[in-house]
Amino acid sequence: AAGVIQSPRHLIKEKRETATLKCYPIPRHDTVYWYQQGPGQDPQFLISFYEKMQSDKGSIPDRFSAQQFSDYHSELNMSSLELGDSALYFCASSSRTVQETQYFGPGTRLLVL
Amino acid sequence: AQKITQTQPGMFVQEKEAVTLDCTYDTSDQSYGLFWYKQPSSGEMIFLIYQGSYDEQNATEGRYSLNFQKARKSANLVISASQLGDSAMYFCAMRADNTGGFKTIFGAGTRLFVKA
């Protein structure tokens, strides 16, 4: 079965640079979520989109923005990167027609130097 | 405020034995979902099991079962016949239908070690 696809899988950036993470949800899933997981921490919800509209917002810094496109893929844009942004970034998708279980992608591991 | 509490930072279990990972939650919503995810050392988050707040039966998925006690607000994960490959971090999570949002909050996790 198709899973959530995230790219890139690994990313190394320097402070103050920008990064764009991409997420391709499971086909027919209409909701996308972004999470940030720091080393040894639980995933923290950043933001979610339903039918291309922002549906919920968590602890997403103002330096970050995200959107969902007409084909339901989503991008997380991160600017003025800081050392503390180094983390595993997960995208998850779900469908509102079923139990809304969120299926996670493999994650993008971002390292800011 | 919604909260998930996992009080066991680490657990050891002998291979082939059963183990229970504890999870308690707090929400004022009547409709919510409870999830367990497994995160191996490779980092991916693997969905294990789901329990809806209105489900009267405990959820089961193969060797995984969820001991749902609504009055106590607990949703413990039971893994039967542990295998070496079960060694991983396990997260309990909750999604609540609050103002139309669908964010999920996670507990701090329990690291399970399966001994041969």
Interface residues (C-beta under 8 A of the other chain):
Chain A: T31 Y33 Q41 D42 P43 Q44 F45 S48 Y50 S55 D56 G58 L88 F90 A92 S94 R96 Q99 E100 T101 Q102 Y103 F104 P106 G107 R109
Chain B: G33 F35 Y37 G43 E44 M45 I46 F47 Y50 G52 F91 R95 G100 G101 F102 K103 T104 I105 F106 G107 A108 G109
